[in-house]
Amino acid sequence: SPLTEEGLDIMTSKLVHCLDNARRVEIQDDLCDRNKLLSLKKLLTKVPLLESLDLSGRFKKKCGFSDWSVLVELLKECPHLKVLNLGHNKMGDGGMQALSGAAQHLTNLQHLSLGHNKMG
């Protein structure tokens, strides 16, 4: 079943102690809602050692530029990130432009997947 904002907040509060050592997070729900992105950002602040984040295909609707701005803010919370998968998200040029704003914060990034995003 889809994860609601309230559900994500509850999950965060219950799992906060387990997240300290997590290294990989894969989201399997549609994130094209600004509130879900803000909840995910809150969750990721509880995962200090995160090295791999898979958000492929999670933006199923066409997101506006403000949503991509929230994604950039979310990525700033992931300083240890080595692998980021944003493939299949219909990011387009606006999303890519917003993502470039997070690049300076992702100094450990080794692999970035952006395939199938309808750029250019």
N, C-alpha and C positions, 0 to 999 in steps of 0.2 A: 504494500500500500504506500502511497506517496507520503513523504515526510513533510509535515507541516512546520511552520515556524515555531509553534508552541512545542511540538514534538522534539525538534532540534534543541531547543532550550532545555527541556527536561533531560534529554539524553546527555547534553553537555554537563549539567549539574550532577548527574548520576555517575558519569564516567570520568570525571575530571582527574581522579587519581590514577586511572589506567592510561591516560593519554600522555603522561609525562615522558614515557619511553617509546611512544609510537614513532615510527619512521616513515610509514606509508599510509596515505589516505586516498581512497577511491570513492567518489561520490556517485551514486546511482539514481539520483532523482533530478528532475528538471529544476534548474537554478535561475531561470529567467525572471524571477520575481526579486525585486530589490530587497525585500525583507528577508528572503531566504539567504541572499548573499551576505547581508549584514549578520545574520545568525551564524552562517558558516565562518565569517571573519572572527566572530566571538569564539567559536569553537577552536579555530586554528591558533588563537593566542594561548590555548591550553596545550598545544602540541609543540613544545619548544625545539624538539630535535627532528622535526619533519624534513625528510629528504626527498620524498616522491609524492606528487599530487596529481591525480588523474581526474580531470574534469572533461574528458572527451565526450562529446554528444550531450552535454548537460544543458545547453542553451537551445532548446528545441524551437522556441518562438523567436521572432526577430527582436533582439534586444536594442533598446535605444542607447545612445552614447552615455547617458548617466549610469546605466547598468554596468557598462564596461569600466567606468570610473570607479565603481564600487569594487569590481574585480581587481583593479590595480591596487586599491587600498588593502584588499585582502592579501594580495601577494606580498605586500610590504611587511606582513606579519610572518613571513616564511624565510628568514635569512639563511637557513641551512639548506634550502631547497636545491637539489641536484637534478631532479627529473620533473618536468612539467609537461603534461599532455593536455593540449587545448584543441586537438583535432576534431573535426566534424561539428563545429559550433556556429557556423555562419557568421563569423566575426566581421568579415568585410574590412574595408579600409578604415572605418571609424574605430573598430575594435583593435586593429593593429596599431593605429595611432595611439590609442589609450594605453595599450600594452607596452609600448615603447617607454612610457613614463615609469614603469616598474623595473625596467632593465637595470638601472643603477643600483637597485636594492637586491637584485638576485645575483650577487657576486660569486656564488658557488655553483650556479647553474651549469650543468654539463650537457644536458639533452633537453631540447625544446621541440615538441611536436605541434605543428600548426597545419597539417595537411587537411584538405577539404574544407576550407573556410571561405571560399568565394572572394578572394582578394583581387584587387586590380581592376 
